[in-house]
Amino acid sequence: MAIIDEIDNVTMLKNINTKKYADVGGYADKIAKRHKNDLKTTQLRKFFAVVKSFEHKDKWEDVEVEFYLLKPKLAAARGRKVGGKPLIPLDFYNVVMKMMEKVDVGSEKDKIENLEVFINFFEAIVAYHRFYNAKGN
């Protein structure tokens, strides 16, 4: 997946230009469009609630535990099947995990800035997912 490769090529998540992930046709839009039918809104919102809880934290240590606990929650959702299908698709899981690799990098200031990009990126995925799953679209 090209999105994972591009995320992998940056040292820190904050190095990804906002336009690349938030604009129409950007990473978040592509992820949401690709998974409009196989990523349930309830699962996405469940993870988004955790991600949004990171907002307004000024210190990495205030976020660190919950940030790392998000990884096993994602893995559990990926491993759990309902009707023979995992709760979250593999490439969504891989993208989020790759994004998370690029958050806890650099200085305290870098980590908080990376976290802000992670929050914004995830929020953009949720917004586009809602758009693609709206009645009439």
N, C-alpha and C positions, 0 to 999 in steps of 0.2 A: 504494500500500500504506500503510495507516494507521500501521503501525509505523515506517516510514521518515519519515513526516510528523511523528510525535511525537518521534523522535530528532532530526530537523532543527530542531524548535522549542526545543531546549535549547542552551545555550551550550557546556556541558561534559557529558560522559557521566556524570560523578558526580552531576549534577542529576536523573538518572532514579532514581526511587524503586525500591529493590530489589524490592519487592512487584510492581511493574509488569512487570518482566522475569523474575523467578524463580518467581512463584507459579503454581499450576495455572491455566491460562487466560491467563497472562501472555504477553509477547512471545516468550520462548524456547519455551514450550509450543506456541504457535501456529506458529512457524517450523518446529519439529520435526514437528509433526503434518502441516503442509502438505507437507513434503518427505520424509515417511517412505518414499516409494517412489522418489523421483528424486534423493535425495542419498545417495550410497553411504557406508557407515560408514568405509571405508578412507580416502576423501577427507576426511571430517570429522575423523577422528582424526589424519590427516597435518597438517592445519592446527592442530588443537588441541595437538599436540606442540610446535609453534612457539610458540603462545600461552602454553602452560604454562611454557615456558622463560623467559618474562618475569617469572615469579613470583620473589619474594624479591630483586628488584633495587631498590635504594634510590635510584638516580640515573637520570634520564631518559637521560643519555648512555650508560649501560650497556645500554640497550634500543633506543635510537633506530634504529640501523642495521638490526637484525633486524626491528623493527617495520615500517619502510618497505619492506623486502624482501618482507614478507608480501603487499603489494599486487600486485606483478607475479606472485607465485606464484598468487594468487587469479585474476588475469586469465588466466594461462596455463591454469589448470584450467577456467575458463569457456570459453576459446577452443578447447580440445582436445575432440574428439568421439570417443566410443567407441560403435559401433553407431548412429551418426547423432545421438547425444544428447551434449550437453556434460557434462563430469564434474561440474560444479556448476550448479544452476539459477540463472537470472538474478536472481530476487528475493532469493535467499540471498546471492549476490554483492553485490547492491545494499545489502542490510541491513548486511553486514559492512563494506563500504566506507564507508557512512554512519556506522557506529559509530566507525570508525577516524578519520574527520574530526574527531570530537569528543574525541579523546584528547590530541593535541598542542596543547592550548589552555591558556593561563594560565601561572601560575608553575610552577616545578619541582615544588612540592608538589602543585599541581593536576594536573599531567601524570601524576604517580605515582598519585594518587587516581583519575583517569580511567582509567588503565591497569588498576588493580585492578578497576574496574567492568567494563571490557572483558573481562578474564580471567574474572570471575564470570559474566557474561552468556554468553560462549562456552561455559563449562563447563555452564551450565544448558541450553543448546541441545543439547549432546552428551548430557547425562543424559536429557532428554526424548526425544531421537532414539533412544537405546538402549531406552527404555521402549516407544516405538511400534513398534520393530522386534524386540522380544522375541517369542519363540515363544508363541503363545497370545493375543496382543493383536491 
